[in-house]
Amino acid sequence: MPFGLKNAPSTFQRLMNTVLSGLQGLHCYIYLDDCILYSADLPSHIDKLKLVLERFRQHNLKLQPDKCEFLRREVTYLGHVITDKGVSPNPEKVRAIEGLPAPKNPKDVKSFLGLVGYYRRFIENFSKITKPLTSLLKKDVSFHWTQEQELAFQTLKHKLISAPLLQYPDYSKPFILTTDASNYAVGAILSQGEIGKDKPIAYASRTLNKAEGNYSTTEKELLAILFGVKTFRPYLYGYQFKIVTDHRPLVWLFNVKDPGSRLMRWRLKLEEYNYEIIYKQGRLNSNVDTLSRADNASLLPICRPSKISVLELGLFPSDLD
């Protein structure tokens, strides 16, 4: 198949999906010509490797030895380093970003934001940090690179260099959904572990529209819960989980007999979930608080198991329903 045709990637992906049909999501993941196998122990890994190699042999597909890695505890895959502990950005990509010069025009700003945006799930408070940069992309705004933009530019680089390790979800353990709302955004964090010592799996946030900005505080806080539950539905639906909020009225709101129509409608949407609401003071709820108070907050990449299987690794953004 020749390079350069716009349908070549999708055609090749369909080929690989056919070749590894029945194995994806169980033994391996495939994205174009990048195939990764995972196992809990060495014997099962060898068995899975035999299955995959046999499929390639049956379909007359050849592997290039110098581009293959076998029996590794750590691999680089799609710009990420994947280990048994979790996922982190690829250091080589980070070094390339670290060496980028300051943007000279709006096009350079877009290019830089697109590049670091691929790793924004690792950068806490991403949208707040990028506000001075995104302000240069507005219409009728002349391009002036000031100290404020330079600080945001360097801060993004530093945050990416020191990006945290995001752990994998463990479906045998309960999830924790921590939410918060501000006057202009809502935020949510999916995590696992003891409350206060829980480790993040994914971050998400979005800005409020004009109508939502007029909601009461209680309505905004409940909207944050709805946003978090919808975003992380593949992880939460069918499982018991805890919702942590810094808005105490939400703890007893669900026992009120006659709430407002909007609150009643939203409360009904949560009836299909098995959850417990826990109050936590705002000063102790700082992680998600920063997300909700970040201007121009945006949705962070969340994996959705129902989409292409490689999304299970949490490496790609996924459209929400």
N, C-alpha and C positions, 0 to 999 in steps of 0.2 A: 504494500500500500504506500503510495507516494506521500511525502511530506508536503504540507502547505495547503491541502484541501481543507475547507472549513468543516466538512463532515467527518474528517479522518478520526479525530479524537472520540466522537460518539460511536463511530463504527467499530473502532478498536475496543472501546469499553464494552460494547455489546458482545464482541467476540470473547473477551475475557470472562464476562458474566456467564456465557454459555459453557465455556471450557470448565469453569469452576463451579458450575451449578450444583447446589446441594452442599457445598463446602464453605461458602461464604457465610460469615457470621457464626460458624461452628468451629472451623479449623483455621480460617485465614480471612484476610481482607485484601481487596484488590482495587487499586485506582490506576487505570491505564496500565502501564508496564511496571508499576510498583506493587509488589505482592509481599505481604507480611504474615507470618505464621506465629501463633502464640500457644503456649502450653503451660501446664502447672508443673510438669516434671520432664526429665529427659526421655524416658521410654515413650511416653505419649507424644512427645514432640517428634521423635524419629518416626513414629507411625504416621503422624499427620504429614510429615515431610514426604514420606513415601507415597501417600495418596495424591498430594499435589503434583509431585514429579511424574507420577504415572499418568495423570490427566494431561500434562504437557506433552508427554511422549505419545499418547494416543492421538492427540491433535497435531502432532508434528511441529510443536513449538520448541524453539531452541533457546537456551539460556547462555548469557555471556559470563563466564566464570569470574572474571576480574570485577564484575559489578554485583556479584552475589556475596552474601554473608550468611553463614550457617552457625547454628547453635550459639547464638549471642544472648547475653543478658541485657544488653543495651543496644538499640538500633536507632539510626536517624531515618525518619520517615516523614515526607511531606513538610519539611522545614521544622520538624520537632524532634526532640530526643525522647524516646520512649523507653522506660525502664519498668521494673516490677514495682516501683514506688509511685510512679506517676508520669506526668508529661511536662516537659519544659521546652523553651525555645532552643533552636539549633544555634550553638555558639558561633558557628561560621557565619550564619545569616546576621546574627547580632553584631559581630565585628564589622560586617559590611555596612550595616546601618550606622554604626558608631563612627565610621570614617566619612560619612556623607557631609558635604559642605552645606552651609546655610542656603536655603532657597533664595532665588533671585527674582522670582515672579510667581503669580498665582498658580501657574501650571506646575512649578516645582513644589509648591506647598501641597497641592493635590496628590502629586506623586509620592511625597514623603508620608502624608497621612494615610494613603492607601497601603504603603509598605508596612508602617508600624501598626496600622489598623488590623492587619492579619494576626497580630499577637496581642490585641487589646484585651483579650480575656485574662492575660497575665498582668496587666497594668491596672492597679487600683486607681480609681478616680480618673480614668482615661479622658472622659469628656470634659471634665473641668480643666485638666492640664492643657488640652488642645484648644480651649476657647480663644486664646489670643491668635492662634493660627487660623482657625475657621473664620474668625472675624475678617480676615483678609480676603476671603472668598465671596463676600457679599457683593451684590451689585452696587455700582456707583461708589465703591470704596477704593481709593487709590492705594497702591502697594507701598507701604512704608515699613521696613524691617527695623523695629525698635528694640530696646533692651527687654521689653516685655515678651516679644516674640522669641528673642534669643534665649531667654530663660526657659520658656515653654519648650523650645526645640531641644535644649540641653537636658532638661528634666525628663523628657520622653526617652532620650537615649539612656540616661542613668537608670530610669525605672526598668527599661528593657534589659539592661545588663544585669540588674539585681532581681529579675523576675522570679516569683515564687514557683514552687513545684505544686501543680494541681493534682490531687489524688483521683483515683478511679472510683466510681460508685460501687459500693458493696451492697447488693440487694438482700443480703442476709441480715443487714443492720438497718435500723430506722434512719430515715432522712430528717434533716432539720431545714426548714424554710424560714429564713430571717428576712423580714420586710420592713420598709420604712417609706415615708412620703414627705415631701417638702412642698413649697408653694408652686413649684414648677416641674417636679419630676417624681417618679417612683422608682424604687430599687429593690432588688431581691438577691439573696445569696443561697445557693443550695450547698449544704455541707453535711458532714457526718462526724459523729464523736460526741463527747460530753459537752453540753452547752457551756460556752466560755472557753473551751479548749478544742472546739470542733474545727475540722480542716475543710477548706473550701473545695468544691468540685467545679462550680461554675458561677459566674457573676452575670447579672442582667440588670438593665435599667432603661428607662425611656422617659422622654419629656411629656408633660401634660399639654393637651390642646387648650384652646381658649375657654371652651365650656367647662372642661375638667378643672381648670384653674380656679373656677368659681365655686367648686364644691367645698363643703365644710371640712374641717380637719378630720372628723371621723370618717366621712365619705372618702377622702383621699387615702386614709390609712387602709380602709377596706379595699379600695381600688388597688392598692399596692399588693394586697394579699391575692386578689383575683389575678393580677398580672403575673405574679410569681407562680401561682398554681397552674395557670394556663401555659406559661413558658416551660415549666418543668413537669408538665403532665406525664410524659413517658416514664418518669421516675416515680411520681407520686401516686398515680392512679392505681388502685388496688392494694396499696400499702398503707400502713399506719405511719403517720409522721407528725412532727411537732411544728407549729407555726410560732415563731418568736417575734413579738412586736413591742415597740416602746410606747404604745398608745393603750393605756389601761382600760378605757371604755370598751374596747373590742373584746375584752375577756368576758364581760357580762352582756354584751350586746346581743348575743345569740340566745339569751334567755328572755329578752324583752318580748312581750306579747304583741305589741302594735308598733313596730318600727316604721320609719318612712317608707314610701313605695320603692324608692331606689335601693335603700338598704335591704328591704325585703326581697327584692328581685335578685340582688347580688348574693344574699344569704342562701337563697334557693339554689344558686349555681354551685355552691360549696357543699350541698347536701350529698353529692355523689362521692365525696372524699371522706376518708377516715382520719381525722386529725384532732389534735389538742392544741389550744391556744395558750401560750405562756407569755406573761408580761416580763419585760426586761427594761430597766431604765435606759433612757437615751444615751447617757454617758457611757454605759456598758455595751451599747449597741452601735459602736462607732463605725464598724466596717461597712454595714449596709447604709448607715446614715450618710456617709460620704458619697455613696452612689446616688442616693435620692437628691442630694444637694449639689450635684454636678450639673452645671449649665450644659445645654445641648447634649444631654444624656442620650445614649444610644443603646440599642440591643446588642449584647455581646454574643459571640458564637455559642450556640447550644447544640449539643448533639441530639438527634431524633432517631431512635432505633427503627422507626417505620420507613425512613428514607433509605438511600443507598447505604449498604452495610458499613462502609468506611466511616460514616458519621458516628458510629458507636465509639470511635476513639476520641470524638470531640474535637476534630481538627478543622472542621469546616462550618461556616455559618449555615443555618437551615431556616427556610422560610416558615413562619408560623401561620397556622390557620387563622 
